[in-house]
Amino acid sequence: MNLCPFARASMAKTFAIEVVRGDGGGGGYGDVLARETRRLAACARDESATTLIVFENGWNDDWEGFMRGPVREAEDACEATTGGETVTVVPFHPLAAFDGESEASNYTSRSPFPTVHLLRACDIERAEDTWYRLEEREDIRERNAEYLEALGVRELRRLWARIVANDAPT
């Protein structure tokens, strides 16, 4: 679907996936956040780097709690570690829904498991520059919303069911 211009560049470079059991309590999540924000901030600018922190068994049914808990904690960690300018937090969740967004466009932020994506600002800028040059579009989110609206909610639900059943289309 090519919804994320950041994914392709990051996959070939420095990419970390951390799995957090449960809701991340007990200090494990905080330790991962501290380590990964420091690691990302220390990577050379010419080296793409990103981290996905996946919550295996916690927060699946609580989008709002996920935003108030792990996502806020990640934002605070990025602010404390890098001044908020080096590492950015992007949340993904099975029930992601934003005020003012259509049901179809909310699928841009959905994932089978609650996930905190840590991205470096320099990688976002590089991906956006490439995106704008190739797509000749000003707004990635607008393009994605139009694309998903064209697919329709029925098709998105069908694809989502396949993804959740671990039968993702190739």
C-alpha positions in Angstrom: 0.0 0.0 0.0 3.0 2.3 0.5 1.4 4.3 3.2 4.6 5.0 5.1 7.5 6.7 3.3 9.7 6.0 6.4 9.4 2.2 6.4 11.3 1.2 3.3 14.4 3.2 4.1 14.5 2.1 7.7 14.0 -1.6 6.9 17.4 -1.8 5.1 19.3 0.0 7.9 19.5 0.0 11.7 16.1 -1.3 12.8 15.2 -2.6 16.3 12.1 -4.4 17.4 11.5 -4.7 21.1 8.6 -6.8 22.4 7.2 -5.8 25.8 5.2 -8.4 27.7 2.0 -7.2 29.3 1.4 -3.5 29.8 5.0 -2.6 30.2 4.8 -2.1 34.0 7.6 -3.0 36.3 10.3 -0.8 34.7 10.9 -2.9 31.6 9.3 -0.5 29.2 11.1 2.5 30.8 14.4 0.8 30.4 13.7 0.0 26.7 12.7 3.7 26.1 15.8 5.1 27.7 18.1 2.7 25.9 16.5 3.2 22.5 16.1 7.0 22.6 19.8 7.2 23.5 20.8 4.7 20.7 18.7 6.6 18.1 20.1 9.9 19.2 23.7 8.6 18.9 23.3 7.1 15.4 25.1 8.9 12.6 22.8 11.1 10.6 23.6 9.3 7.3 22.4 6.0 8.8 18.7 5.4 9.0 17.6 4.2 12.4 14.3 3.4 14.0 12.8 1.3 16.8 9.4 -0.4 17.1 8.3 -1.2 20.6 5.5 -3.8 20.4 3.2 -4.5 23.4 2.4 -8.2 23.1 -0.3 -8.7 25.7 -1.2 -5.2 27.0 -3.2 -2.3 25.9 -4.9 -4.1 23.0 -8.4 -3.0 24.0 -7.6 0.5 25.3 -6.6 3.1 22.7 -7.1 6.1 25.0 -5.2 4.4 27.8 -2.4 3.5 25.4 -2.1 7.2 24.4 -2.2 8.4 28.0 0.3 5.7 29.2 3.0 4.2 27.0 2.8 6.9 24.3 3.0 9.8 26.8 5.8 8.0 28.6 7.7 7.7 25.2 7.2 11.4 24.4 8.5 12.3 27.9 11.5 10.0 27.4 12.3 11.5 24.0 12.0 15.0 25.5 14.2 14.2 28.5 16.8 12.3 26.4 17.0 14.5 23.2 15.2 17.7 24.0 12.3 16.4 21.9 14.0 17.4 18.6 15.9 14.3 17.7 13.5 11.4 18.2 9.8 11.5 17.4 7.0 9.1 18.7 4.4 7.6 16.4 1.7 5.4 17.9 0.0 2.5 16.2 -2.9 0.5 17.8 -5.6 -2.0 16.8 -8.3 0.5 17.7 -6.5 3.8 16.6 -9.1 6.5 16.0 -8.5 10.2 15.9 -11.2 12.9 16.3 -12.2 14.4 13.0 -10.8 11.5 10.9 -12.9 9.1 8.8 -13.0 5.5 9.7 -11.0 4.6 6.6 -8.3 7.2 7.3 -7.8 5.8 10.9 -6.4 2.7 9.3 -3.2 4.5 8.7 -2.5 4.3 12.4 -3.6 0.8 13.0 -1.5 -2.3 13.8 -2.3 -5.7 15.1 -0.5 -4.9 18.4 -0.1 -1.6 20.3 3.2 -0.2 19.0 5.3 2.8 19.8 7.5 3.7 16.8 10.5 5.8 17.6 11.8 7.7 14.6 14.6 10.2 14.3 13.7 13.7 13.0 16.5 13.6 10.4 15.1 10.3 8.9 11.6 11.8 8.8 12.9 14.9 6.9 14.9 12.6 4.5 11.8 10.4 3.8 9.6 13.4 3.3 12.0 15.0 0.9 12.0 11.8 -1.1 8.2 11.5 -0.9 7.6 15.0 -2.1 10.1 14.6 -5.0 8.5 11.3 -6.1 4.9 11.8 -5.3 4.7 15.5 -6.0 2.2 15.8 -3.1 2.4 18.2 -0.2 0.7 16.1 2.5 1.4 12.4 3.1 -1.6 12.0 5.5 -3.9 13.6 2.9 -2.7 11.2 0.2 -3.1 8.2 2.5 -6.6 9.3 3.6 -7.6 9.6 -0.1 -6.2 6.3 -1.0 -7.9 4.5 2.0 -11.2 6.3 1.3 -11.0 5.0 -2.3 -10.4 1.4 -1.0 -13.5 1.8 1.2 -14.2 0.7 4.7 -15.5 -2.7 3.7 -12.2 -3.6 1.8 -10.1 -2.2 4.7 -12.0 -4.4 7.2 -11.4 -7.4 5.0 -7.7 -6.7 4.7 -7.5 -6.0 8.4 -9.1 -9.3 9.3 -6.5 -11.1 7.1 -3.7 -9.2 8.8 -5.0 -10.0 12.3 -5.4 -13.7 11.3 -1.7 -13.6 10.2 -2.7 -14.1 6.6 -1.5 -10.7 5.3 -1.6 -10.1 1.6 1.8 -9.9 -0.1 
